[in-house]
Amino acid sequence: MFRQSLLVAVLIFSSLVLNAQTTISLRLDPNGADAAVDDWYPNGNYPNETDYCSGTWTINGTQVSWRSFLKFDLSMIPPGSIVNSAHLSLYYANPNSFNDQHQSLTSSNESVLQRVLDPWQENLVAWNNQPNVTSIDQVILPQSTSGTQDYTNMDVSAMVQEMVNSGNYGFGLRQVNEMPYGRMIFASGDHPDTNQRPLLIVNFTPQLTCLNLKLDKEGEDATVDDYNPANNNPNEIEYFCGGWTINGFPVRWRNFFKFDLSQIPQGAVIQSAALSLYFAPNNNFFATDTSLTSSNQSIIRRVITPWTETTINWNNQPNTSNLNQVFLPQTTSGTQNFPNMDVSGMVQDMINNPGVSDGFMLKMANEIPYGRMIFASGDNPDTTLLPTLDICYYTLPTSIPTLETSSFEVFPNPSTSDIYIRWNPMASYRGLEILNPLGELIADFDVTGLSSFSVNAGSWAKGIYFIRLGDQPVQRICIQ
């Protein structure tokens, strides 16, 4: 089983608001940002050290202090997110450039992690230009009790929250008293043993944005029927959804309506979308819902070709998709409302595929006389009955931060269709898993005896996905 899961999603529903808790696991590697500084060579720059030294010793009788700086790429965490927890693990470096272990020879090696306040670059930082740090929310590493002690799961939640809120400049690590002779030695992101490199696990809740959209006279909706198939009816005060007869001829009515979703950014993750339709007491049919000789069960579908309310009719009505369609069950009263219908799947499809999404279509399922539902349209005079759509969404960055080095390749990245996974033929893996942006398992494959595999991602929604091969660190791929 994979030792640190990259992404775990927990969905908590409360009214119309969902909080999506997401966990990311980030391990520094040679592509990350970390560096050591010391006052022996105060202008010296050490960006490629395989270890961090937090301590004070002497060189030729001169007192020398070592400090370290490290920074994780937090771009996966959207601005405004709430950091529920963040835990940093530092591991004793074996081997290390000091050929030593943790020491408290004549001075405690108690150390401190602090949040860095200023920008720095690993190939430029030195003792003389080191960035400022703050003691606010600092974390103390108590004196070691063994020479090879690991410091795992240190709670740095408050510091990471400030990094998300105010800018991420990473952590500074130093000995508390900076007196000889005491030091701690940890593996850096450049250490040859990937399992000893610094690990940060963050659980966060992305900030939700919630919208209440109401269709009114300024919006677009229209009714079409096959009794007058070339007629355009953009100003009806109701949606007639059913099958009836006129002068003995069977007639079908359908309805088209759309909400303005332009303020929702493409790539947003829809946490909830609830559509509410209300019975229209004031309607031109002077009628109520009925299943006289046929069930009035109805369907809402996503419209996938363009239309306008001033030109649409039965003959030119747009195409629809039954993907994620929603059924309205047969009514149990003549004046039934259908509030808070879950149309999250359709709205997510609309956001993912705006070029082939143009609102909703409402029709009776069988369209056989005699059955009907009647709802208030956006033109109904009773504004309390207008169609409404309540949406909550959050956004995830589209950047792909560097994670742990894995022994398999995923390409092309980003991709629009087929993705390929390749690994060393000498390695032996059994399971390959694909996780969606919410961390849910969407596919798994047995790859025993293989050294490559391909997956068609053409039908996946746009966004960031995660690929896990055996016990290897997870890799991200962006589907565009």
Buried (B, 14 or more C-beta within 10 A) or exposed (E): EBEBBBBBBBEEEEEBEBBBBBBBBBBBBBEBBBBBBBBBEEEEBBBBBBBBBBBBBEEEEEBBBBBBBBBBBBEBBBEBBBBBBBBBBBBBBEEBBBEBBBBBEEBBBBBBBBBBBEEBEBEEBBBEBBBEBEEEBBBEBEBBEEEEBBBEEBEBBBBBBBBBEEEBBBBBBBBBBBBBBBBBBBBBBBBEEBEBBBBBBBBBBBEBBBBEBBBEEEBBBBBBBBBEEEEBBBBBBBBBBBBBEEEEEBBBBBBBBBBBBEEBEEBBBBBBBBBBBBBBEEBEBEBBBBBEEBBBBBBBBBBBEEBEBEEBBBEEBBEBBEEBBBEBEBBEEEEBBBEBBEBBBBBBBBBBBEEBBBBBBBBBBBBBBBBBBBBBBBBBEEEEBBBBBBBBBBBBBBEBBBBBBBEBEBEEBBBEEEBBBBBEEEEEBEBBBBBBBBBEEEEEBEBEEBBEBEBEBEEBBBBBBBBBBBEBBBBBBBBE
